[in-house]
Amino acid sequence: MKKSIYMLLFAFITTIAVSSCRETTTGEKVEDAVEEVGDEMEDGVDEIKDEVDDMTDDN
């Protein structure tokens, strides 16, 4: 009886320890990727705006 209780307790503690040690979740990776794409789009829009400003300043 004692052995089975110890085994269940060990399994529970191991499960908790392993699940709490994860570095990043898939959701966090997706969130980071979305933010990176958003930043790149913003940079692209700024470049286009600068080009349009340069073209209109010449005329």
PyMOL Python script that loads the backbone (N, CA, C, O; Angstrom):
from pymol import cmd

cmd.read_pdbstr("""\
ATOM      1  N   MET A   1       0.829  -1.198   0.000  1.00  0.00           N
ATOM      2  CA  MET A   1       0.000   0.000   0.000  1.00  0.00           C
ATOM      3  C   MET A   1       0.871   1.258   0.000  1.00  0.00           C
ATOM      4  O   MET A   1       0.613   2.204  -0.744  1.00  0.00           O
ATOM      5  N   LYS A   2       1.918   1.255   0.854  1.00  0.00           N
ATOM      6  CA  LYS A   2       2.798   2.409   0.927  1.00  0.00           C
ATOM      7  C   LYS A   2       3.523   2.641  -0.388  1.00  0.00           C
ATOM      8  O   LYS A   2       3.680   3.780  -0.830  1.00  0.00           O
ATOM      9  N   LYS A   3       3.961   1.558  -1.008  1.00  0.00           N
ATOM     10  CA  LYS A   3       4.693   1.692  -2.257  1.00  0.00           C
ATOM     11  C   LYS A   3       3.830   2.322  -3.336  1.00  0.00           C
ATOM     12  O   LYS A   3       4.315   3.156  -4.102  1.00  0.00           O
ATOM     13  N   SER A   4       2.577   1.947  -3.412  1.00  0.00           N
ATOM     14  CA  SER A   4       1.707   2.499  -4.454  1.00  0.00           C
ATOM     15  C   SER A   4       1.445   3.982  -4.207  1.00  0.00           C
ATOM     16  O   SER A   4       1.369   4.761  -5.157  1.00  0.00           O
ATOM     17  N   ILE A   5       1.307   4.373  -2.964  1.00  0.00           N
ATOM     18  CA  ILE A   5       1.109   5.794  -2.650  1.00  0.00           C
ATOM     19  C   ILE A   5       2.359   6.584  -3.007  1.00  0.00           C
ATOM     20  O   ILE A   5       2.266   7.672  -3.576  1.00  0.00           O
ATOM     21  N   TYR A   6       3.537   6.039  -2.675  1.00  0.00           N
ATOM     22  CA  TYR A   6       4.788   6.718  -3.020  1.00  0.00           C
ATOM     23  C   TYR A   6       4.960   6.816  -4.531  1.00  0.00           C
ATOM     24  O   TYR A   6       5.423   7.838  -5.038  1.00  0.00           O
ATOM     25  N   MET A   7       4.597   5.779  -5.242  1.00  0.00           N
ATOM     26  CA  MET A   7       4.726   5.799  -6.703  1.00  0.00           C
ATOM     27  C   MET A   7       3.791   6.843  -7.318  1.00  0.00           C
ATOM     28  O   MET A   7       4.188   7.575  -8.225  1.00  0.00           O
ATOM     29  N   LEU A   8       2.557   6.911  -6.828  1.00  0.00           N
ATOM     30  CA  LEU A   8       1.623   7.919  -7.327  1.00  0.00           C
ATOM     31  C   LEU A   8       2.101   9.332  -7.004  1.00  0.00           C
ATOM     32  O   LEU A   8       1.993  10.227  -7.842  1.00  0.00           O
ATOM     33  N   LEU A   9       2.617   9.534  -5.824  1.00  0.00           N
ATOM     34  CA  LEU A   9       3.138  10.831  -5.421  1.00  0.00           C
ATOM     35  C   LEU A   9       4.343  11.208  -6.285  1.00  0.00           C
ATOM     36  O   LEU A   9       4.460  12.351  -6.729  1.00  0.00           O
ATOM     37  N   PHE A  10       5.232  10.252  -6.520  1.00  0.00           N
ATOM     38  CA  PHE A  10       6.392  10.495  -7.371  1.00  0.00           C
ATOM     39  C   PHE A  10       5.964  10.854  -8.797  1.00  0.00           C
ATOM     40  O   PHE A  10       6.513  11.775  -9.401  1.00  0.00           O
ATOM     41  N   ALA A  11       4.991  10.129  -9.324  1.00  0.00           N
ATOM     42  CA  ALA A  11       4.501  10.395 -10.676  1.00  0.00           C
ATOM     43  C   ALA A  11       3.871  11.785 -10.755  1.00  0.00           C
ATOM     44  O   ALA A  11       4.088  12.502 -11.732  1.00  0.00           O
ATOM     45  N   PHE A  12       3.113  12.168  -9.764  1.00  0.00           N
ATOM     46  CA  PHE A  12       2.470  13.479  -9.732  1.00  0.00           C
ATOM     47  C   PHE A  12       3.511  14.592  -9.684  1.00  0.00           C
ATOM     48  O   PHE A  12       3.419  15.563 -10.436  1.00  0.00           O
ATOM     49  N   ILE A  13       4.493  14.458  -8.811  1.00  0.00           N
ATOM     50  CA  ILE A  13       5.527  15.479  -8.671  1.00  0.00           C
ATOM     51  C   ILE A  13       6.352  15.585  -9.954  1.00  0.00           C
ATOM     52  O   ILE A  13       6.694  16.685 -10.388  1.00  0.00           O
ATOM     53  N   THR A  14       6.666  14.451 -10.550  1.00  0.00           N
ATOM     54  CA  THR A  14       7.423  14.454 -11.801  1.00  0.00           C
ATOM     55  C   THR A  14       6.639  15.147 -12.907  1.00  0.00           C
ATOM     56  O   THR A  14       7.205  15.927 -13.673  1.00  0.00           O
ATOM     57  N   THR A  15       5.361  14.872 -12.995  1.00  0.00           N
ATOM     58  CA  THR A  15       4.519  15.500 -14.009  1.00  0.00           C
ATOM     59  C   THR A  15       4.475  17.005 -13.826  1.00  0.00           C
ATOM     60  O   THR A  15       4.587  17.747 -14.803  1.00  0.00           O
ATOM     61  N   ILE A  16       4.317  17.464 -12.617  1.00  0.00           N
ATOM     62  CA  ILE A  16       4.289  18.899 -12.328  1.00  0.00           C
ATOM     63  C   ILE A  16       5.635  19.534 -12.670  1.00  0.00           C
ATOM     64  O   ILE A  16       5.674  20.609 -13.269  1.00  0.00           O
ATOM     65  N   ALA A  17       6.722  18.894 -12.301  1.00  0.00           N
ATOM     66  CA  ALA A  17       8.050  19.452 -12.551  1.00  0.00           C
ATOM     67  C   ALA A  17       8.332  19.551 -14.046  1.00  0.00           C
ATOM     68  O   ALA A  17       8.866  20.560 -14.508  1.00  0.00           O
ATOM     69  N   VAL A  18       7.987  18.535 -14.795  1.00  0.00           N
ATOM     70  CA  VAL A  18       8.262  18.543 -16.229  1.00  0.00           C
ATOM     71  C   VAL A  18       7.403  19.578 -16.940  1.00  0.00           C
ATOM     72  O   VAL A  18       7.894  20.270 -17.831  1.00  0.00           O
ATOM     73  N   SER A  19       6.160  19.697 -16.578  1.00  0.00           N
ATOM     74  CA  SER A  19       5.281  20.646 -17.260  1.00  0.00           C
ATOM     75  C   SER A  19       5.602  22.089 -16.905  1.00  0.00           C
ATOM     76  O   SER A  19       5.308  22.982 -17.700  1.00  0.00           O
ATOM     77  N   SER A  20       6.186  22.353 -15.763  1.00  0.00           N
ATOM     78  CA  SER A  20       6.501  23.724 -15.380  1.00  0.00           C
ATOM     79  C   SER A  20       7.851  24.180 -15.914  1.00  0.00           C
ATOM     80  O   SER A  20       8.161  25.368 -15.824  1.00  0.00           O
ATOM     81  N   CYS A  21       8.654  23.302 -16.457  1.00  0.00           N
ATOM     82  CA  CYS A  21       9.988  23.658 -16.943  1.00  0.00           C
ATOM     83  C   CYS A  21      10.017  24.022 -18.423  1.00  0.00           C
ATOM     84  O   CYS A  21      11.085  24.314 -18.961  1.00  0.00           O
ATOM     85  N   ARG A  22       8.901  24.011 -19.069  1.00  0.00           N
ATOM     86  CA  ARG A  22       8.881  24.324 -20.494  1.00  0.00           C
ATOM     87  C   ARG A  22       9.261  25.778 -20.703  1.00  0.00           C
ATOM     88  O   ARG A  22       8.815  26.660 -19.970  1.00  0.00           O
ATOM     89  N   GLU A  23      10.090  26.021 -21.712  1.00  0.00           N
ATOM     90  CA  GLU A  23      10.593  27.378 -21.939  1.00  0.00           C
ATOM     91  C   GLU A  23       9.563  28.252 -22.630  1.00  0.00           C
ATOM     92  O   GLU A  23       9.162  29.283 -22.089  1.00  0.00           O
ATOM     93  N   THR A  24       9.133  27.857 -23.810  1.00  0.00           N
ATOM     94  CA  THR A  24       8.141  28.647 -24.523  1.00  0.00           C
ATOM     95  C   THR A  24       7.052  27.734 -25.059  1.00  0.00           C
ATOM     96  O   THR A  24       7.307  26.590 -25.438  1.00  0.00           O
ATOM     97  N   THR A  25       5.873  28.244 -25.083  1.00  0.00           N
ATOM     98  CA  THR A  25       4.763  27.475 -25.620  1.00  0.00           C
ATOM     99  C   THR A  25       4.592  27.810 -27.091  1.00  0.00           C
ATOM    100  O   THR A  25       5.170  28.768 -27.604  1.00  0.00           O
ATOM    101  N   THR A  26       3.801  27.014 -27.740  1.00  0.00           N
ATOM    102  CA  THR A  26       3.521  27.260 -29.157  1.00  0.00           C
ATOM    103  C   THR A  26       2.821  28.604 -29.323  1.00  0.00           C
ATOM    104  O   THR A  26       3.087  29.335 -30.277  1.00  0.00           O
ATOM    105  N   GLY A  27       1.935  28.922 -28.403  1.00  0.00           N
ATOM    106  CA  GLY A  27       1.234  30.209 -28.465  1.00  0.00           C
ATOM    107  C   GLY A  27       2.186  31.382 -28.382  1.00  0.00           C
ATOM    108  O   GLY A  27       2.012  32.380 -29.081  1.00  0.00           O
ATOM    109  N   GLU A  28       3.196  31.268 -27.526  1.00  0.00           N
ATOM    110  CA  GLU A  28       4.172  32.348 -27.402  1.00  0.00           C
ATOM    111  C   GLU A  28       5.002  32.481 -28.674  1.00  0.00           C
ATOM    112  O   GLU A  28       5.331  33.590 -29.095  1.00  0.00           O
ATOM    113  N   LYS A  29       5.339  31.341 -29.288  1.00  0.00           N
ATOM    114  CA  LYS A  29       6.099  31.383 -30.535  1.00  0.00           C
ATOM    115  C   LYS A  29       5.282  32.041 -31.640  1.00  0.00           C
ATOM    116  O   LYS A  29       5.810  32.832 -32.422  1.00  0.00           O
ATOM    117  N   VAL A  30       3.994  31.715 -31.702  1.00  0.00           N
ATOM    118  CA  VAL A  30       3.120  32.307 -32.716  1.00  0.00           C
ATOM    119  C   VAL A  30       2.986  33.804 -32.470  1.00  0.00           C
ATOM    120  O   VAL A  30       3.033  34.601 -33.406  1.00  0.00           O
ATOM    121  N   GLU A  31       2.823  34.175 -31.221  1.00  0.00           N
ATOM    122  CA  GLU A  31       2.694  35.601 -30.880  1.00  0.00           C
ATOM    123  C   GLU A  31       3.944  36.373 -31.287  1.00  0.00           C
ATOM    124  O   GLU A  31       3.844  37.473 -31.831  1.00  0.00           O
ATOM    125  N   ASP A  32       5.113  35.808 -31.027  1.00  0.00           N
ATOM    126  CA  ASP A  32       6.362  36.467 -31.414  1.00  0.00           C
ATOM    127  C   ASP A  32       6.466  36.604 -32.929  1.00  0.00           C
ATOM    128  O   ASP A  32       6.909  37.634 -33.436  1.00  0.00           O
ATOM    129  N   ALA A  33       6.056  35.565 -33.646  1.00  0.00           N
ATOM    130  CA  ALA A  33       6.119  35.609 -35.116  1.00  0.00           C
ATOM    131  C   ALA A  33       5.171  36.666 -35.662  1.00  0.00           C
ATOM    132  O   ALA A  33       5.522  37.382 -36.599  1.00  0.00           O
ATOM    133  N   VAL A  34       3.984  36.773 -35.095  1.00  0.00           N
ATOM    134  CA  VAL A  34       3.016  37.771 -35.546  1.00  0.00           C
ATOM    135  C   VAL A  34       3.544  39.177 -35.289  1.00  0.00           C
ATOM    136  O   VAL A  34       3.409  40.058 -36.138  1.00  0.00           O
ATOM    137  N   GLU A  35       4.137  39.388 -34.132  1.00  0.00           N
ATOM    138  CA  GLU A  35       4.704  40.697 -33.829  1.00  0.00           C
ATOM    139  C   GLU A  35       5.834  41.043 -34.795  1.00  0.00           C
ATOM    140  O   GLU A  35       5.957  42.189 -35.226  1.00  0.00           O
ATOM    141  N   GLU A  36       6.657  40.053 -35.133  1.00  0.00           N
ATOM    142  CA  GLU A  36       7.759  40.293 -36.061  1.00  0.00           C
ATOM    143  C   GLU A  36       7.235  40.665 -37.448  1.00  0.00           C
ATOM    144  O   GLU A  36       7.755  41.579 -38.086  1.00  0.00           O
ATOM    145  N   VAL A  37       6.211  39.959 -37.909  1.00  0.00           N
ATOM    146  CA  VAL A  37       5.628  40.279 -39.210  1.00  0.00           C
ATOM    147  C   VAL A  37       5.012  41.673 -39.179  1.00  0.00           C
ATOM    148  O   VAL A  37       5.141  42.430 -40.141  1.00  0.00           O
ATOM    149  N   GLY A  38       4.353  42.011 -38.094  1.00  0.00           N
ATOM    150  CA  GLY A  38       3.771  43.348 -37.959  1.00  0.00           C
ATOM    151  C   GLY A  38       4.831  44.435 -38.013  1.00  0.00           C
ATOM    152  O   GLY A  38       4.638  45.471 -38.649  1.00  0.00           O
ATOM    153  N   ASP A  39       5.948  44.193 -37.344  1.00  0.00           N
ATOM    154  CA  ASP A  39       7.042  45.172 -37.368  1.00  0.00           C
ATOM    155  C   ASP A  39       7.613  45.329 -38.772  1.00  0.00           C
ATOM    156  O   ASP A  39       7.910  46.440 -39.212  1.00  0.00           O
ATOM    157  N   GLU A  40       7.764  44.196 -39.475  1.00  0.00           N
ATOM    158  CA  GLU A  40       8.296  44.260 -40.835  1.00  0.00           C
ATOM    159  C   GLU A  40       7.331  44.991 -41.770  1.00  0.00           C
ATOM    160  O   GLU A  40       7.765  45.744 -42.642  1.00  0.00           O
ATOM    161  N   MET A  41       6.038  44.776 -41.594  1.00  0.00           N
ATOM    162  CA  MET A  41       5.052  45.478 -42.420  1.00  0.00           C
ATOM    163  C   MET A  41       5.105  46.975 -42.146  1.00  0.00           C
ATOM    164  O   MET A  41       5.017  47.784 -43.069  1.00  0.00           O
ATOM    165  N   GLU A  42       5.246  47.334 -40.894  1.00  0.00           N
ATOM    166  CA  GLU A  42       5.331  48.741 -40.521  1.00  0.00           C
ATOM    167  C   GLU A  42       6.560  49.395 -41.155  1.00  0.00           C
ATOM    168  O   GLU A  42       6.491  50.523 -41.644  1.00  0.00           O
ATOM    169  N   ASP A  43       7.682  48.675 -41.140  1.00  0.00           N
ATOM    170  CA  ASP A  43       8.900  49.190 -41.772  1.00  0.00           C
ATOM    171  C   ASP A  43       8.694  49.361 -43.273  1.00  0.00           C
ATOM    172  O   ASP A  43       9.149  50.346 -43.855  1.00  0.00           O
ATOM    173  N   GLY A  44       8.013  48.409 -43.897  1.00  0.00           N
ATOM    174  CA  GLY A  44       7.746  48.500 -45.328  1.00  0.00           C
ATOM    175  C   GLY A  44       6.871  49.686 -45.670  1.00  0.00           C
ATOM    176  O   GLY A  44       7.106  50.370 -46.666  1.00  0.00           O
ATOM    177  N   VAL A  45       5.868  49.931 -44.855  1.00  0.00           N
ATOM    178  CA  VAL A  45       4.978  51.072 -45.080  1.00  0.00           C
ATOM    179  C   VAL A  45       5.756  52.379 -44.932  1.00  0.00           C
ATOM    180  O   VAL A  45       5.542  53.322 -45.695  1.00  0.00           O
ATOM    181  N   ASP A  46       6.651  52.433 -43.959  1.00  0.00           N
ATOM    182  CA  ASP A  46       7.466  53.636 -43.772  1.00  0.00           C
ATOM    183  C   ASP A  46       8.366  53.877 -44.984  1.00  0.00           C
ATOM    184  O   ASP A  46       8.544  55.018 -45.409  1.00  0.00           O
ATOM    185  N   GLU A  47       8.932  52.807 -45.539  1.00  0.00           N
ATOM    186  CA  GLU A  47       9.783  52.956 -46.720  1.00  0.00           C
ATOM    187  C   GLU A  47       8.979  53.457 -47.915  1.00  0.00           C
ATOM    188  O   GLU A  47       9.436  54.327 -48.656  1.00  0.00           O
ATOM    189  N   ILE A  48       7.784  52.909 -48.100  1.00  0.00           N
ATOM    190  CA  ILE A  48       6.929  53.351 -49.207  1.00  0.00           C
ATOM    191  C   ILE A  48       6.549  54.816 -49.030  1.00  0.00           C
ATOM    192  O   ILE A  48       6.549  55.587 -49.989  1.00  0.00           O
ATOM    193  N   LYS A  49       6.229  55.189 -47.801  1.00  0.00           N
ATOM    194  CA  LYS A  49       5.875  56.582 -47.520  1.00  0.00           C
ATOM    195  C   LYS A  49       7.046  57.511 -47.854  1.00  0.00           C
ATOM    196  O   LYS A  49       6.856  58.576 -48.442  1.00  0.00           O
ATOM    197  N   ASP A  50       8.249  57.097 -47.476  1.00  0.00           N
ATOM    198  CA  ASP A  50       9.433  57.905 -47.772  1.00  0.00           C
ATOM    199  C   ASP A  50       9.640  58.040 -49.274  1.00  0.00           C
ATOM    200  O   ASP A  50       9.968  59.121 -49.762  1.00  0.00           O
ATOM    201  N   GLU A  51       9.449  56.948 -50.006  1.00  0.00           N
ATOM    202  CA  GLU A  51       9.601  57.002 -51.470  1.00  0.00           C
ATOM    203  C   GLU A  51       8.571  57.926 -52.094  1.00  0.00           C
ATOM    204  O   GLU A  51       8.903  58.691 -52.999  1.00  0.00           O
ATOM    205  N   VAL A  52       7.329  57.871 -51.631  1.00  0.00           N
ATOM    206  CA  VAL A  52       6.283  58.736 -52.157  1.00  0.00           C
ATOM    207  C   VAL A  52       6.613  60.193 -51.840  1.00  0.00           C
ATOM    208  O   VAL A  52       6.440  61.066 -52.690  1.00  0.00           O
ATOM    209  N   ASP A  53       7.078  60.457 -50.640  1.00  0.00           N
ATOM    210  CA  ASP A  53       7.464  61.817 -50.268  1.00  0.00           C
ATOM    211  C   ASP A  53       8.603  62.319 -51.148  1.00  0.00           C
ATOM    212  O   ASP A  53       8.594  63.470 -51.583  1.00  0.00           O
ATOM    213  N   ASP A  54       9.580  61.459 -51.410  1.00  0.00           N
ATOM    214  CA  ASP A  54      10.707  61.846 -52.276  1.00  0.00           C
ATOM    215  C   ASP A  54      10.225  62.156 -53.687  1.00  0.00           C
ATOM    216  O   ASP A  54      10.693  63.118 -54.298  1.00  0.00           O
ATOM    217  N   MET A  55       9.307  61.366 -54.211  1.00  0.00           N
ATOM    218  CA  MET A  55       8.804  61.578 -55.565  1.00  0.00           C
ATOM    219  C   MET A  55       7.985  62.862 -55.673  1.00  0.00           C
ATOM    220  O   MET A  55       8.054  63.564 -56.682  1.00  0.00           O
ATOM    221  N   THR A  56       7.218  63.164 -54.644  1.00  0.00           N
ATOM    222  CA  THR A  56       6.386  64.361 -54.697  1.00  0.00           C
ATOM    223  C   THR A  56       7.187  65.634 -54.416  1.00  0.00           C
ATOM    224  O   THR A  56       6.788  66.718 -54.842  1.00  0.00           O
ATOM    225  N   ASP A  57       8.307  65.515 -53.705  1.00  0.00           N
ATOM    226  CA  ASP A  57       9.141  66.686 -53.416  1.00  0.00           C
ATOM    227  C   ASP A  57       9.875  67.160 -54.669  1.00  0.00           C
ATOM    228  O   ASP A  57      10.145  68.353 -54.813  1.00  0.00           O
ATOM    229  N   ASP A  58      10.197  66.249 -55.564  1.00  0.00           N
ATOM    230  CA  ASP A  58      10.933  66.607 -56.787  1.00  0.00           C
ATOM    231  C   ASP A  58      10.084  67.430 -57.740  1.00  0.00           C
ATOM    232  O   ASP A  58      10.617  68.257 -58.480  1.00  0.00           O
ATOM    233  N   ASN A  59       8.796  67.224 -57.738  1.00  0.00           N
ATOM    234  CA  ASN A  59       7.904  67.913 -58.711  1.00  0.00           C
ATOM    235  C   ASN A  59       7.521  69.241 -58.219  1.00  0.00           C
ATOM    236  O   ASN A  59       6.783  69.959 -58.893  1.00  0.00           O
TER     237      ASN A  59
END
""", "prot")
cmd.dss("prot")
cmd.show_as("cartoon", "prot")
cmd.util.cbc("prot")
cmd.orient("prot")
